[in-house]
Amino acid sequence: MRILSRLVYNYKKFRLATRLARFDLLFLLDGSVVFKDVIMPARFFVKPSSKAFSGRLETFATASSDSYAVLFLSEMSALAFRSSKFPGSLPDRNRLRPAGTVVLKEKASGDSLFYHRLFGELAAVDFSAFPDAPAALEKRLCLSEDMRLYASEQEDVMNLSPDSHSVGILRTNWVQTSARRWVVDSSQDFELTAGLTPEAGKNLAHLFARLLFFKEVIVAGWSEIAVDSGGRVSFAGVDAVYPASYEHRLFALRRGECPRDFAGFKLRYALEKLKSNCPEALINEIFAEYASSVQPKKTFLKKSGKTVIAEYFPLPEKENKEKNPGFWTRYIRQKNKIHAVRKEKNMLFYWGPAFLVALILFMLLHRF
């Protein structure tokens, strides 16, 4: 049974690789240990394309009815970036949206069991350098399967108070948002695009910096930006959100090494994507404006009417599934344990009656 399951799983991996090959995107799998057994035969299906990477990516996303494949593609793009093979550009598309109610994202569709297994293998093999990768990838799959969870994840991004560079033009409509659809309300007309003007690109860099340095949030990836008539911007949904530690923010300012965790890996990728919308020199100039906010946390203790300043040492906190990646690891292990118990019960119900029938037949044959 295990051999058959493995054969079916490998066939699905090969089919996914050939789909990427037909859109000339197979290079995203180069260097992946998980796909090393199928990438060579998949090369026979490559159809060279004269389109830029962004155009090929857009064509694949439009033609694919499997939204899990699009999600998988974004993770493999980050992996390819680590090996310096990802161009880093975004699809250049423009869609005008009038003020009112807009559906921004729908529940993922496709073979969820296959992608859960595939993401688990990716976390264990290709992302093995990051101990928190299994929890991060499993969490992203869970968020894609329930838009209410996904909308809640976007709150830190969308609830940013408006300033001169960005504006909260999108707000989640919780009445109409369901497990299948993420619905937002817009107070004004806006455009969904990835090809930003220089002014909008500058505003995006300010928005990213404000989230990173003030809100201490890493925006891991995005495909489109909402831009109003004044050039102000807002994220129209991001891949994932991670808490930004003091070390993460120091790295963004080029003052230290990047932490060796999955959030740090995604921060590197996000900064590279930001460069496709805004010149690197301008990004460094904007980040420098927020440098004064990056300080070690301190706590103020009052005693005998005097205020004492002391270095902050984190105290044990109540477990928070949004901030503690360990929660998701334990959750996944518990879910796998329950699945194993159910599987054993199913095997008992399947083989138990079969054994009884065989025993009765054996007794009848020996009796007569």
N, C-alpha and C positions, 0 to 999 in steps of 0.2 A: 504493500500500500504506500509506503514511504517512497519507494522508487518511482511509482506512478505519479505521486504528488510532485516529486522533484522534476520529473520529465515535463509535466504540465507547466510548472513554474518556469523552467528554462525556456520552454516554447514561448511563453508570454513575454519573457525578457527579449528573446530574439525578435518577436513581432514588434515590440516597442522600438528596438534598435533599427529595424528596417523602416519603420514609419519616420524616424528621424533622418534616416539616410535619404528617403525620397524628397525631403525638404532641404537636403544638404546641411544637416545639423549634426551629423554623426560625430564630428570632431569634438563635441561636448562630452563624449564618452571616452575620449582618449585618456589613458592613464587610470581609468576606473578599474579596480580589481574585480568588482562585482560583475562587470560586463565583459571581462577579458575572454570568456569562452564563447561569446556570441558576436563580438564586434568584427572579427575577421570575415565570417560568412556574410554579415550585414553589409560589408563594403561593396558587394556585388550589386546592391540595390541603390547605390548612391546616384543621384541625379544632380550633376553640377548645376548651380544656379548663379546667374550674374547679379542677383540682388544682393544688397548689403545685408549684414547679419540681422539688422533690425527688421528689414523687409521679410526675410525668411522666417524669423520668429513670429511676426505678425500673421503671415500666411498659414503657418502651422497652427497657431492658436485659433484662427478663423475656421480652418478646415476640420479641426479635431472636435469630435463630440465627447471626447474623454477629457474632462476638465482636470482630472488627477494628473494626466500627462503634462498639462501646462504647469501645474504646481511642481511636478517632478523636474521639469525643465529649468525652473528658476533655481532649484537647489543644485542641479548639475552645472548651471552657469556659474554659480559661486565656486563650485569645485574646480571648474575649468579656469576661473580667474586665478586661483591659487597656483596653478601651473602655467600662468601667463599665456593662456590660449583664448581667453574671453575678450572680445573687442570692447565690451562695456557700454555699447550704445543701446538706445531704447527705441521701440517702434515709434515712428513719426506719424501720428494720426491725430485728427482733430474732429471732435464731435461736439456740436453746440447743444447745450441743455438749457431749456427755459426755467425760470424760477418756478418752484413748486415741489412736487413729490417725484423722486427719481429712484429707480432700482439700480443700485450700484454693483451688487454682487449676488450670485445665486449659489445654492448648495452644490458641492462637487458631485459630479456624476461619473460613473465608471465602475471598474472592478475594485472595490475598496479593499477586499481581502488581499488581493495581489499587491496593491501598493503599500498596505500596512506591512506585509512581509518584506517587500522590496526596501522600504525605508528602514526597516529594522536591520536588514543586511548592510545597507549603506552606512548606517550608524556604527555597526560593529566592525566594518572593514575599511571603507574609504574615509570615514570620519573618526577613525579609532583614536586619533590624537586628542580628541575632545571628549572627556568622560561624560559631559552633560549633553552630548549630541543625541543619544537615544530619546531622552525626555523631550528635548527641543523639537525633534522631527515628529515624534508621536503627537505632541501638543499641536503642531501645525496641521496635522491630518485631522485631529479632532475638531479644530476650529473651522476647517473647511467643510465639515459635515453638519455643522449647526450654526446658522448665520446669527443666532442670538448670542452665542459665545463669541463669534468673530466680531460682532458689533460692540460687544462689551470690551474686547481687546483694543478697539480703536479709540476708546474714550480719552485716554491720555493724549492722543494725537489730535483729535477733533475738538476737545474742550480747551485748547490753547486760547488764552485771551487775545483778542484782536490787537494788533499794533500797526505800525505804519507799513510793515512789510507783508504781513499775512492777515487774513480775515477769516473768521469762522463762518464761511458761507454754507457749510454743510453741517447738518445736525441730524442725528439718528431719529427716525420716526418710530418710536417703540410700539406704537399702536399697530402699525402695519408690518413692522419687522417680524418675521417668523423664522422657524427652523430652516425654511427653504430660501428665504429672500432677505437681503439687507436693504432696507428702504431708508432714504434720507430726505430731509426737507432743505430746500435752498431758498434763501431770501431774495436772490437776484439771479439773473442769467449768468451762466458760466460756460466755459469750454473745457472739455476733457482732452488733454493733449500730453504728448511727451516731447514735442519739439517746441521748447520755450524760447521766447525772445530774450535778449540780453538782460532786460530789466526784470522779467519774470524769473530768469535763472538766478539773478542776484537775490531776489526776494526768497527763492527756494533755499539758497544757502543760509540766509538769515533764519528762516523757519527751522531748518535742520539744526543749526547751531543753538537756537533758543531751546529746542526740545532736548538736545544733548547736554547743554551746560546748565540750564536753569531747571528744566523738568527732570533731568537725569534719566532720559529715555533714549534708547538707540532704535531708530527707525531702520529695520533691517533691509527693506527693499520695497520698491514700488514700481508700477508700470505706467501709471498716469497721474497727472497733476490737474487739479481744478484751478482754472485761472479766470478771474473776473475781468470786466472791461477796464479796470484800472491797473491791471498787471499784478494784483495781489494774488497769492497762491494758497492752496490748501491741499493736503494729501487726500486723494480719492481712494483710500484703502491701501494698506501696506501689507507686505508679506507676513511680517512678525514684529513684535515689540519686545525689547529686552531692557532690563534695568541697567543703567550705565553707572559703573563704579567710579571711584576717584581715579583709579589706574586707567580705565577706558578713556576718561576725559583728558588725562595727561597725554595719552598716546595721540589723541586727535590734535593736540597742540604741539606734537613733536617733542615732548619733554620726557618721554619714557618709552619703554617697550610695551607692546600690546599684550594684555593678559592672554594666557594660553587656554582660553575657554571658547565655547561655541559663539557666545556673544561677541567676543573679540574678533573671531574669524568673520562674523557677519558685519562688524563695524568696518573692517578693512574693505570688504566688498561694497558696503554702502558709500563709503568715502570715494571709492573709485567710480561708482555710478553717479555720484554728485558731480564729479569732474566732467561728465558728459553733458551736463547742463550749465556749468559755470566754470570759467577758467581757474586753474589751480591757484594762481597768484591771488586772485580775488577771494577765493575760499580762505586762504591763509590770512588775508587781511581782515576778513569778516570774523574769523575765529579769534583773532587777536583781540577784538573788541570785547569778547566774552571771557578772556583769560583770567581777569580778576575774580571771577565767580568760582574758579576752581581752587578751592582751599580745603585742607583737611577738616573734617567735621569736628565741631567743638560743642560741648554742653556747658550750660551755666547753672551752677549750684548755689543756692542762697543759704547762708548760714550766719546767724547773729546779725542780720541786717546788712551783711556784706555780700558782694557778688564775687564768686571765685571762678576763674576761667580754667578749665582743665581739658586735657585732650580727651576726645571721645573714644570710648571703647564699646563696641556693639554688645548689647545685652541680649540674652536669649529672648526671642519674640515668639508670639503665637504663630504657628506655621501658616504661611501665606502661599497658596498654590501659584499665585501670579508672580511672586518674587523669589520663590525657592524652587529651583529646578529639581531638587531631590524629591519633592512631593510627587512629581510626575513619574520619576523612576520607580518609586514605591507603588504608585497607582498602577503602572503598567505591569509590574511584577505580580501584584495582587490579581490583576485581570487575567494574566497568563495562568496563574495558579488555579483560578476558578475555572478557566477554559479547560485546563488539564483534567480537573476533577470531573467536569461535565463529560469530557471525552471518555474517561474511564467508565462512567455510568452508562453512556451510550453503548460502549463496547459490551458491557455486561448485559444490557437489554437485547443486544443483537446476537451475541454468541450463546447466552444462557438458554433461550428456547431452542436454538439449533443443537446445542449439546443434548438437551432432553430428548428431542426427536431422534437423534442418532442413537442414544442409549436405549430408547424403546424399540427401535428397529433392530438393534443388536440382540436384545432379549428375545424378541419374537422369532428371529431367525434361528437362534440356538434352541428355542423351545420346540419349534416344529421341524 
